[in-house]
Amino acid sequence: MIPEQTTVAPTEQRGHGLFTTGSPVTSWTVRTALPVDYRVRFAPRLLAPDNPALATAGLPAGPGRQRRKRLLLVVEARVHELYGERIHAYCEAQRLDWSCCILLAHERVKTMESVFQVVEQLDRFGLARRGEPVIAIGGGVLTDIVGLACSLYRRSTPFVRVPTTLIGLVDAGVGAKTGVNYGRQKNRLGSYHPAVETLLDPSFLATLDTRHLSNGLAEILKIALIKDRRLFETLDLHGERLLAERFRTPGGTAGEGGTGAEVLARAVHGMLQELQPNLWEKELERAMDYGHSFSPTLEMRALPELLHGEAVCVDMALTTVLARRRGLLDAAQCARILSLMRRLGLPIHHRLLEPGLLSDALADTVRHRDGRQRLPLPVGIGSGCFVDDLTAHELALASADLKEIADPTTTTATATAREAA
Ligand SMILES: NC(=O)c1ccc[n+]([C@@H]2O[C@H](COP(=O)([O-])OP(=O)(O)OC[C@H]3O[C@@H](n4cnc5c(N)ncnc54)[C@H](O)[C@@H]3O)[C@@H](O)[C@H]2O)c1
């Protein structure tokens, strides 16, 4: 603590004997550092009864690492339908005193009400303050809700994430953020509260439907486009197969060896490389915001039509065309990117992508980025830059271009009708 009145006490007494001599100190600056470390790791066969990974997750590491005795799980409803029996059998096999709270979690119930439901369960369980990290098993919505509940509960309660969707595995499960929607605003209420440990078991992808796999591929594509050309090339070559095979290698389980494992590991690594130096987002020029400039507004206005990754992909398609118009990409690169998006089962346009929505979205993003656009755009494939000079006119032109590319027949029909009139 640094007293701001430097004339108060003799130098040797500063910070110690504040009341010894002279007039009292009336102004202070408190500075402290909070070291943060959390663990993200692949943990295959997580629900195998003899695997201690889940039973010890989030507890202090080292030779004396103890198994926990009590365990509170919060499991997303659909995940519970699919994996509940195995989860319960695991807890029994590990001889845990466990309790399981089942939570319905999707974008429209990603609200404080759901956070309060979790808080109610934490209270009912009588959770110890530090030593009993809560385990959240589910997609990005569930882990965001539980993360926020834990960050609020007693001002900070540890939790463990077990993501079960592709977005969860490569994005929602690995960063520091939690959050819920408020009104029409996406993730408007939230906190920075990383899980003490995240266990990544890609075998959960075996039951995920194709649309949600495509949804997760959008976030992987984001990393590829803005910082990892090799990842893009891999997706371009193998993306459709990974989608069809649910990231499984022939004869293996999802994410074990082969291209699927490489793609997942590169995506998680790329994401963490970007997040780690800027965990609290003091720096607002963030490469990982690529695809997240217009998509929050689009996603919320299109609810429940567009999934998160789909809205992100529409945003990336728009900014790809913007980059092309600025000469940051050539025509072949632009076509290649849009073609890959389609082959991954992702939309590149949406009917709500009109000038009104785009200018609202940009205004909100400028507020979110503290008064400047700080808009990430791709430069070629695999790198990017930030711009601050995007105009509404330029956006409208890019969106019209994209509309035509996405559905040339509609645009041509509209143009023909206009000409006929
Ligand atoms: N905190 C972050 O840093 C961060 C990052 C990216 C995204 N997010 C958030 O993540 C959310 C999107 O996450 P999501 O795509 O996982 O959506 P989600 O949590 O809604 O899950 C998608 C669907 O998959 C089902 N499901 C989950 N696991 C399954 C499985 N193994 N098998 C079959 N079905 C399964 C769920 O029931 C749900 O219907 C958004 O709200 C977004 O804001 C957060």
The ligand as an ORCA input file, in Angstrom:
! r2SCAN-3c Opt
* xyz 0 1
  N     -16.844    -18.326    -22.074
  C     -16.301    -18.249    -23.249
  O     -15.137    -17.847    -23.393
  C     -17.084    -18.649    -24.458
  C     -16.434    -18.841    -25.680
  C     -17.189    -19.260    -26.769
  C     -18.539    -19.485    -26.645
  N     -19.129    -19.269    -25.433
  C     -20.565    -19.492    -25.282
  O     -20.847    -20.841    -25.562
  C     -22.195    -20.950    -25.983
  C     -22.291    -21.927    -27.123
  O     -21.846    -23.174    -26.669
  P     -22.329    -24.540    -27.333
  O     -22.204    -24.439    -28.794
  O     -21.621    -25.610    -26.624
  O     -23.906    -24.547    -27.063
  P     -24.819    -25.281    -25.975
  O     -24.206    -25.261    -24.650
  O     -26.172    -24.693    -26.140
  O     -24.867    -26.795    -26.474
  C     -25.392    -27.085    -27.725
  C     -26.401    -28.238    -27.699
  O     -25.699    -29.453    -27.610
  C     -26.290    -30.300    -26.622
  N     -25.193    -31.133    -26.157
  C     -24.167    -30.764    -25.368
  N     -23.258    -31.749    -25.297
  C     -23.741    -32.774    -26.051
  C     -23.248    -34.054    -26.385
  N     -22.057    -34.486    -25.984
  N     -24.008    -34.851    -27.177
  C     -25.208    -34.425    -27.652
  N     -25.707    -33.201    -27.383
  C     -24.975    -32.389    -26.585
  C     -26.926    -29.355    -25.660
  O     -28.019    -29.952    -25.033
  C     -27.363    -28.209    -26.544
  O     -28.644    -28.479    -27.055
  C     -22.653    -19.542    -26.326
  O     -23.572    -19.085    -25.358
  C     -21.392    -18.713    -26.263
  O     -21.619    -17.403    -25.815
  C     -18.446    -18.872    -24.351
*
